[in-house]
Amino acid sequence: MRFAKLFIVVFYLYSISCNSNSIKTRGSNITPIPNLPLYGSDTSSPFVKYVPDYNKKLQKKIFKLDDLISGYKDDKLNQKYLRAVARMYPKVVRYYHIGRTRNDRPIPALRITAPTGKMDEKVSILFDGAHHANELLSTEHCYDILYNLLSDYEKYRKYLRYVVIWIVPIVNPDGSNSFWHKSIGTGRKNGYTNSSVQNNIYYDGVDLNRNYPFRWNSGIPKASSADANSAYFRGLQPSSEPETKAMMKLAKIERFVASVSFHQYASCILYPYTIPDTKNPEPDYAKDLAIRLANLVTVYRENKKFIALKNIYAVDGVDQDYFYNKYGTLAYIIESTHHNVDYRYTRTILSGFKPLWERLIRESIIGKKIFLKIMDVNTKKAVSARVKIDEIQFFEKEKPRSNPKNGLFYWLVKERKEYHLKISKKGYYARYILYKALTSREPQVIYLNLKK
Ligand SMILES: [Zn+2]
């Protein structure tokens, strides 16, 4: 969020969305929750001041699943809980460090999938939070998904047969440490101070969500800043920060078919491309799905709707546009509806988003799509081939390819019709096929022949 400008944005969203005096009602008996951060106007204390049982939680030896929804988490509690969950569900959950921060903290992640189904035909979906580590509710969105998947495992097992869910609740552990243990005026950025730039405690480090390489430093006014003291400091180079690199590396391996990066609290879903002057493919499936997803959210806040937008203000170097451009990931940013409210309200706020993330996972499984597994005919090994789809037009040099790890190529489409595909790879004979996009859960195997 952008501080002074946020007010204008909030007011704008309010004015365009508020065509009646009541809040959006889905179901019944919706009581609005005021958007008051737990710490009021105090911006100097560390957040831990508002969590009197922090040390007790950190030291607690016994773990139960409900601990996941017992309060906000800093970097240490996050590590503790994710490790505990992996120990509790060894067949379903694995704990990883996807990288290390500037200050050498691990960036923990969980990989969740059912032990059933064909592992080499599963596609991956990412949920992450706390690129901006002062946005505590963004982490809780990730925990809410984790908690639901595990506490209601029998229900979700049918999804987890087909997909792998990755969860990175705190992308920015250094920022989290700063927010919790130094001052709540910090934590948006990653705390990295380069000797060539002068930082102060409140504007420490790089805004990770301006540091991704796609259109980094685009020149668009106010999209990011070269000033190290700015809250939107993009870093000295594209993907200069280890946290950014860690996310890029994970995406390179997994080629996520969909992702959600949680932020707060403009109450909207941002679809790619969110950077101004960047043109979406035609037909624009990412936008189409975003509008459908937005309609599923219940907002527990007065005079507030949840809407789909390209952007709320100019940005560049953001994660979602990088993932979309590089891997075709349906990469969304979700701006939650509230700021860091009293924790007892969070269960209700998060419940309003459940139909959204469930639909996103479901759509990944049963949506109409082009789904291939591209292999070498002789070795039967995966091939990373370029797939050109005649019926989809690109404008930003996108070059969709199959994943070298498993040969999977996956592309959701709007229409159930036939698509003309050209599948090519240097050294192989190209193949031209007419592919009927269906809701099939299994890929069609395509063999490529090496040129003699
Ligand atoms: Zn944010």
Residues whose N, C-alpha, C, O or C-beta is under 5 A from the ligand:
A	BS01	ZN	M1 H132 H263 Q264
